Amino acid sequence: MKNKKMKLARVECDLTQEQLAEKIGVTRQTIGLIESGNYNPSISLCIDICKALNRTLDELFWTAE
């Protein structure tokens, strides 16, 4: 499932995939794979992404399904 919430938060922070990747120490490809739903990040990576985007885990990664 695509992570549209993460992509939207990244865009709202005016960050490219490359810029977000640099902030958290991963590749741009990793960010792209997470956003496209083709990679399941570790909890520590999720936390790093949340901190970089100033969002909570619930806001970016929790689904009500």
N, C-alpha and C positions, 0 to 999 in steps of 0.2 A: 504494500500500500504506500502510495506517495506521501511524503511528509510535507504537505502544503503549508502547515503552520510554521515549520522551521524556515521554509523558503520565504514566506511572508515576513517573518520576524527579521530575517537577514536583510531583505530589501528595505524594510522600515528603518533598519540601522544603517542604511546606505553602504552596505558591504557587498563586495563581489564574493563569489565562492572562494577565489584565491585569497582575498583579504581575510575572510573568516578562517580559512585553513591555516594561514600564517599565524593568526592570533592564538590558535589552539594547538599548533604543532602537528598538523596532519597535511595530507596532500589535497589539492583541489578536487582530485578524483574521488577521494573519500567523501567530501561534502556532497558532491554530485550524486554519488551512489546512495547516500543517506536520504537526500531529498527525493530521489527517484524511487525509493523503497527497495533498492537492491542490496542494501547492506544494513545489518542489525548492529548498531554501535554498542560498545560496552557501557555500563552505567557510568564509569568515570569519564568517558568521552561525552556522554549525554550531559553530565554535570558541567564539563568544560564548555560545551556549546551553550548551555543555558547561561552560564556566567558571562560569556562573550556577548550574548544577545540580550542580556538583562531580562531573562524570562525564567519561569519556574519549570521544573520537569513536567508538571501537570499541563502547563500551557503548551509545551512543545511536543511531548511524547505520549501523553495519556490519550487513549481513545475510549469512548463510551460504548464501544461495540461489544 
